[in-house]
Each structure stands twice: as structure tokens, then as C-alpha cells.
Amino acid sequence: MSTVIRTFLVFSLVCLSAEADANQEVTLLRTAGAGGTTNLYYDAGTGRADSVPDTGAIRAAIDSIALEYGIPSVAFAVVYRDNIIVSDAVGFADVENEIPATPGTVYRIGSATKTFIALGILNLVHEGKLDLDGRLSEIVPEVPVSNRWEESHPVLLRHLLEHTAGFRDLYLRDFAIPEGTPLPNVEEAVMREPAYWESRWQPGTRSAYANPGYTLLGYIIEKYSGMPYHEYLEKILLRPLGMVDSDFLGRNSDRLALSYDRRGDPQNPLPIMDHPAGYLHTTPEDMARFIRFMLSRGEFAQTDAGHDVTWPERETLPDNAEENPYPQPERSPRDISILPGEIFRLMERPSSITGAGNDMLGYGLGLYSMVARGNVGAGHDGGIDEFLSSFVCFHDAGSAYYFTITSMSPQGATAITEYLQEILLDKKTPVSENLADHPSGIEGWYRIRSYRLALARILHDLFDPVKLEVFDDTLRMGGFAGPAANLVSLGGGYYRTEDSPLPTHWIGTNDGQMVVSSSFGQAGGYYEQTGAISALWKTWALLISFNILIITSLIYFINYLVVRFRKRSVNSAPMVWPALGILCLILMLMVFSGMTSITLLATPNVRSVSVAVLSSLFAVFLVMGMLSLRKGKTHSRLWQRVPLFLGYASWAYIVLLLAFYGHMPLTTWIW
């Protein structure tokens, strides 16, 4: 029954899972037989590859993966420091009309847009207009930031970049706005909801992904650059890089590939309120230029040196535009360099979580670090309207890749990820001595204390406690969420996962509490030590309650039918209400399973209202059943009545638990 419970609790997050994992490494799944590739052995000394993957084989392999997983279209690019190997697309941009995808087809890349916003902020820092350690209360005093730790732990600019300000993520209703609605200006988006600017814990101590923070960064770019954020980024990034087919406001949607839901239905491309956080429209050709720029940490010689790049006129100009903001770019015949390489290195490591340091991996200034085949990479993922994107640069290997798929298929994304990593990266085995230098009192249970949404808190509390145990001087971290993992001690409280060459976790004392601190992929989080009973009682109580409720409901409903058939003079009503409650729960799960888009979850409609009504009836029937218990005995013997009372007690616990976390009723459109 734990599967049923978890399904019931997590489905509301499924449609956001790609964004929820916008700062997390895609789980690697090996795809055998992708075939037709050449291994790459990169020579760091010469800066060139000894052998180059065959571009036709890459295209054929990705096309094969797309067909296997039912992905209508895949955009992709593979680059080295000295050249672009391939930028292409396979499949159909429009399946019904059989319009093929091309290197110039436009795709939405979702939260990968955040890296561009981060580069804009860092360029303003480089120009001396901003300070990474500047207080938000001084940078944007007009924004109503609520931080009760302001005296000792103020919200800093770097905290927005690293998602460590303690801010919550978007309400579900704010992830999208109705089709055809004009994009709001950034100031309007920032000022619409004061709840987004409340620090839930001490800023700079733990990481929790928050889209509104990057909307605020877009506003800061506008305030300190003196121009709309998209114009500033076009000026410092898109034009110099020759990314002429990219647009932050989606004004090139006439060439946009369609995305498709799990049923294969095309999606209407919806605008988003927080467009600085994830609305870039771009092509595989443009993204090839961008990831090569990131791979070289800001400098590379243009392959089209000396050639003019035509910057297209846009149909829609900003209301305050006095002249065309898209003139022909100046010719840039040599190198591009907007930032020193040291700033790019800062982007790749977290600096403001508890214990950050010693090249610890995690979410940095607009990039997350990850490990593949023992190689450290830095990049970003994104998901929006069934588009799923990823780019990663492996600097030591001298290679990078990008892809976007047009259906939310995590399995397909992992297959493409594994294939690209296999052809680009030699497998390395991290080697470092396990120092077994564990802090005193490290063993025990820990509860996670960082989360994106209030909605997700129930999942963390119930299913994400972890237990640390030391076996033969090796620390093992395990719990409900998957198998236990070994952590290698590097000394000073730093630990790494077995496949990582660098530290991924810090374990030690913070504010007198033993904590685990990390922002690294799916293993990341901020955990505080607690007792076993405190960590587990809600989970076990819920699991036991569900089983008791279902078993007793089935038994007493059969008993009810027998009583009615024999026409016995007993109070039979209490025996039927639990069955009706379970029926509501089953129907609610069935309706949930059909809510496959943000639009369905975030707006009042037949499905979302049905979920709210059914969840309400689940509680109403409990009350009706408890009232019916007062009308007379259901059975003559106490031992026959006790299981029924126990079932009602279990039912009451489930309802009260959901109500405590704000999920009774389940009104998805106000989350």
C-alpha cells in the first residue's frame, strides 16, 4: 500500500518534476546498442580530440532513441573547445503535418534560461555595478523581503543565484498564464506575490530551488543595466555569439517545434509569468555556439570570423522602445570575452550552503555540477510545456553536449544523456583514501529541512528521512528513497559519493545541530539529526493506517451486505461509510492520473474540481460515519466492534495528517 500512498501524495508534483529537477542530475541509464559511434580521446595538451565521433552515427543513434521512446523531436549539439562537431535535430517539429525538425527549428529550453540570467548578473558584477555579497535590502529596497535573520544572515545577491535565500518556489497557479496573454513586465511579476520573498530559514545555509529568485534577478538586471533584461542579454551574449535565432520573449514562435503530452496530443505553447526564469526560445545551432562559449569559460575564436551576422527584426517591440533594439550587430572578427575565466569557475561551485568549500560540488551561480563516468561537468536542465532540456560542459575532457526533447520522457532523456556521455567521456575511477575521519555522533536518523514548496513538505517528512551508519570505517547513507549509498570521507567533514572525484556533502555541526549539507543532484539536501521515533512515526502511522482502513473497509462492507441480506436489526450504516470513503480515494487517484499538464492542475476545471470534491467527500464521509456510530451498536460483541473502531481511527489520522499539511481538500489550483 505504500505505493498507493506515495502515488496519492506525489502525483501533484509529477508535472513539475522536470523543473523540480531543473537543478538535479538526470539519472543515468545505460542504453545498450545505441551503436555507430567512435570513442573520443581528448588530449588536454593539444586541445584536440584524437578521434572524432561520426556525426551521421550520432544523428542515427539519437533518432533511434527518439523512436524507441516515442519522442517526436530531439534537438542536439556536440562541441569541443576548438570546434562544433554537430548541431542538428531529428524527428518532426509538427507530427500531424509531417514538418521535419531542422538545425534551425526553435525549441523552448525552460530553466536552462537561468544560466543566461546568471551571466547577465555576473557581467554587471564585473562592471562594478553589483556586488555578489551585496545585501538584497540595499540592492532592491523596494522589494518586500521578509527575513527575520536579517541582522545576522542577510539575503545576499549570491543567494538568489544559488537558490539559498530560503525563498519558496512558485505557486502552481503561477507556472503558466492563459494562452495568448501578453508576458507581464518583470516588475509586475516581482511585485505580484509578497509570499515569494519570505526567507523560511537562515539565508545562505541551505539550498532549495526557487524560480521567483531568477525573476527577481531579471528585475535587478533591468534596474542596474538601464534596459530590459532581454535587451541587455542580447547585447552582451546573443549578438556577440551569433545566436540570431534565440529570443527571451518567444517572439520567434512561428518556427517553434510542437511538444506533446503522454497521450501524444500537441500542446499549446503557454507563456509564463516568470519568463526570466525559463522562457528562452532557441535553436540547436545557437545552443551549440553557447555551450562552446561556456566550455571555453568565456573565450573562443569565432569560426565565422569576419562575416556579418544579420540580426532579425522582431515583430513586437517593447512599449518604451524609441528605436529598433535589434540593429545589425557589430562585426566581431576575433575572440569573444565578456567575463574573466575565474568568474566562470565560480559559477560551477556552491559557495553559500553550510560547509561549502574545498571545491564542493552542487548548485553554483546559475550552473549545477554533476558527475558522469567519473568526470565532473557543469550545466543546467530545464522543463516547460512538455519540453525537456539539458546542457553540460566537461571542462577537463574538453567536450560538451546539449539536447531538448519534445515530450516529457525522463527515460528517453536518460538514454540520450547516457549515449552522449559514453561517446564523449573516458570512464574514470575516482581514487582517494577513505580517511574515516567521521565527526563524533554522526550516526543516526536525519530529517530533510530544505524544500521547494509547502506542497512537497509532506513528501520529505514522510519518505525522505535518512540514516547514517558507519560500516568498516565507511559511512553509509540510506533511507526510504532508494538503496543506501556509501560516502567516502575526505577529512574535515567533507564526503563524496563513490563515483565523484570531489566532495558532494559536508557533515558537521551547525548551530549546535548535527547536519548533512549538500546541493548536489538527487542526493542533495539539508538534513538535521533527529531521533528514530521523531523521524519515522508519521510514516509508519500512515502506512499502518492505510492498510487498516482498506482491510477493515473491505471486511465490514461484506459484513454490511450480509446484514442487509439477512435483514438483521443492527446499526449497519457505520459499515458502509468507510467503503464509500475508499471509493472516493480510488476515484480521486484515477482523476489525478489524467491530469497530465500544468493547465489542468493550475486552473479550476472539471478534473481539478473533481479532485477537490472527491477529497472533501473522503473527509465528509468520515464525519458521517462517526455520527452514525452513535445510533446504535453494529455488533453485539466487543471484539466484533473493535476492528471497526480501529478502522475509523485510522481514517481520522489520514484526514488529519493531510489537513495538517494543507492538503484537505486537494485544491490544486491554489497551490
Summary of the structure (lengths in Angstrom):
residues: 671
radius of gyration: 27.0
end to end distance: 26.1
largest distance: 96.2
contacts: 2303
relative contact order: 0.13
helix: 39%
strand: 18%
